[in-house]
């Protein structure tokens, strides 16, 4: 079994820039296209919190995505 959501066909990488740090304006997030975001907040500062899908990894430097994106316990594909 994989150790990262990046290997899953139901992941999506989205831009998730840090609104408080211009240096991190290229941050990214991984969202799960199989899981609705129950805490979606249309007024949130971070794009990942506004997403209709639940995020696995938030505000992550692009070069750290694989290292910081482990499969969460709530993964809908885990049986």
Number of C-alpha atoms within 10 A of each C-alpha: 5 9 13 17 23 18 11 13 10 13 18 16 15 17 18 23 23 19 13 10 8 9 10 16 15 14 19 24 24 24 25 22 15 14 15 14 18 9 12 15 15 12 9 11 14 19 20 26 20 17 18 18 21 20 23 21 22 23 22 21 16 14 10 11 21 15 9 15 18 15 17 14 8 9 13 10 10 9 4
